[in-house]
Amino acid sequence: MKEQALKASRNISVSETAYLTKRVLLRAAVPAIKKASKAAMEVAGYVIEAKDGWLVRIDKDGHEEKLSRLKTVKRTGKIALD
């Protein structure tokens, strides 16, 4: 019984909520980014990622090259999404 309730709560669609939640956004964005990254790797032979405070070029063979260190940005307020 608990399992059915849990499954039902996970199946809430975007159309049933009046707002975009972080969970819904991540469920859509993460697979889309992975798919785009894989396609870019096939076309260009490399991708550039932010990894551990660096911009890193990752080649098709797995070789990683640090390109430049990322600067830390301090925010004073919240970011509002329209």
C-alpha positions in Angstrom: 0.0 0.0 0.0 2.8 2.4 0.9 4.6 1.5 -2.3 1.6 2.4 -4.4 1.2 5.8 -2.7 4.9 6.5 -3.2 4.7 5.6 -6.9 1.6 7.8 -7.3 3.4 10.8 -5.6 6.3 10.4 -8.0 4.1 10.4 -11.1 2.8 14.0 -10.6 3.1 15.6 -14.0 4.1 19.2 -14.7 0.6 20.0 -15.9 -0.8 19.2 -12.5 1.4 21.8 -10.8 1.0 25.5 -11.4 4.8 26.2 -11.0 8.1 24.8 -12.0 9.8 23.0 -9.1 13.5 22.3 -8.8 12.8 18.6 -8.9 10.9 18.9 -12.2 13.5 21.2 -13.7 16.3 18.8 -12.8 14.4 15.7 -14.1 14.2 17.5 -17.5 17.5 19.2 -17.6 19.9 16.4 -16.5 19.0 13.9 -19.2 18.9 16.7 -21.8 22.4 17.9 -20.9 23.8 14.3 -21.0 22.2 13.7 -24.4 23.5 17.0 -25.8 27.0 16.4 -24.4 27.1 12.9 -26.0 26.0 14.3 -29.3 28.6 17.1 -29.1 31.3 14.6 -28.3 30.4 12.6 -31.4 30.4 15.7 -33.7 33.4 17.6 -32.3 35.4 14.9 -30.6 35.6 16.8 -27.4 33.5 18.7 -24.8 34.3 21.5 -22.4 33.0 21.1 -18.8 33.3 22.9 -15.5 34.9 20.5 -13.2 36.3 21.1 -9.7 36.7 24.8 -10.2 38.3 24.5 -13.7 37.2 24.6 -17.3 38.3 21.2 -18.6 38.5 19.9 -22.2 37.6 16.2 -22.3 38.6 14.4 -25.5 36.8 11.4 -27.0 39.6 9.1 -25.8 39.1 10.4 -22.2 42.1 12.6 -22.0 41.4 15.7 -19.8 43.1 19.1 -20.1 42.6 21.9 -17.7 42.0 25.1 -19.6 41.6 27.8 -17.0 40.6 28.2 -13.4 37.1 29.5 -12.7 36.6 32.7 -10.7 34.3 32.5 -7.6 31.4 34.9 -7.9 29.8 36.2 -4.7 26.1 37.0 -4.8 24.4 39.4 -2.5 20.8 38.5 -3.3 18.7 35.7 -4.6 18.3 35.0 -8.3 14.8 35.4 -9.6 13.7 33.3 -12.5 10.9 34.8 -14.6 
